[in-house]
Amino acid sequence: MTRDELKEITLQFTDAFNRDDLDGVMAWFAGDAVYDEFHGARHEGREAIRAAFEPMFAGKFGKVRFEEEDLFLDPEDGKAMISWSCCRVDRLIQQFFSRSTTEGDGICRS
């Protein structure tokens, strides 16, 4: 995978959040993926991760957008790390850090 390809799939993942596309977000997760929330909760498997995301996509926290801050790419190992700010109505809510690792197929794994 080239650096540009890795960057594109990483930004597609974030873009799915910003389009309020839960199905699009979930398409990037492997069946055995693990999602660790910033407050310590752990969700294992695609169904559990989807359930954790559903309140946000249903608007429980208002209109949420992710603004990219830093993007680190390692195309040789097929790894990317993106940091972003999660914003609601121009108000900073929480700083999130996400690490997505691909193994040549564009699927996020922990």
N, C-alpha and C positions, 0 to 999 in steps of 0.2 A: 504494500500500500504506500502510495506517495504521501508526502507531507500535505499537499493540497487536498488529496482525497480524505485524509484523516481529519483535517480541519473542517472540510465540508460536512462530513457525517456528524462531527461533534456539534457543529452549529445547527444542523438539522434537528438534533435532539432538543436543544434549547428552544429552537423555533417552534417545535411542536407544543411546548409548554405555553409559549407566548400566543399561539393561535387557539388556546383552550382546546387542544386536540388530545384528549386522554387516550384514545385508541392509537394515535400517532406516537405518543410517548411510550405506551406499553409495547409497541412493536419493536422497540430497541432493547427490551429486557429478555434475557434467556429465561427459560422455565424455572431454573434453579437460582435465579438472581437473589441477592440480598441487598436490602435498602436499610441503611442505618440513618435514622433521623438525628438532627442536631441536638435533640434533648435526650438521646439515648435509646429511644424505642427502636426495635429491630423487626423488620418484616421480611419473611423468607418465602420466596416463590412469587410468581407473577400475580396470582390472585390476591395474595396478602398485600403486595405492593400497590396493586390497583385500588384496593379498599382504602389504603392509607392516603392515596392521592385524591380519591373521590370528593372529599369535602372541599378541597381547594378548587377543583374543577367545577363543583356545584355552586361556587361563589360564596361559600361560608366565610371566607376571610376578605371578601371584596374582590375587586379586579386586581389580579396579581400579575406582575411582569418581572422577567429576569433580565437584568442588564449585565452584559459581559464585562468583566474587569480584566482578567488575565487568562491567557490560554497557553498552555505548555504542551508541545507535541513531541512525541518520540516515534517517528514513523518506522524506524528499524524494528522496534518491539511492538508496534501497533498500539501505542498507548497515548492517551490524552488526558490532561487534567484542566478543567475549566473552573474558574471562580467567578461568582457573580453576586450581585446584590438583588435581593428579592424586594420589589417595591410595590406598594399599594397606594394609588392616588398620590403619586409624587412623594410618598413618605417611606423612608427606609424602614423596613420591618426587621430583617435579619440577614446577616451575611451567611451565605451558604457556600460550601465547597463540595464539588462533585468530582469524582474520578471515574472516568469511563475507560474501560480496557476492551479492546477488540482483539479478536484472534483471526483476522482476515475476512470475517463475515459481517462486520459492522454491528454485532450484537454486544450490548453492554453486559459485563460480568463483574462480579466483585473480586 
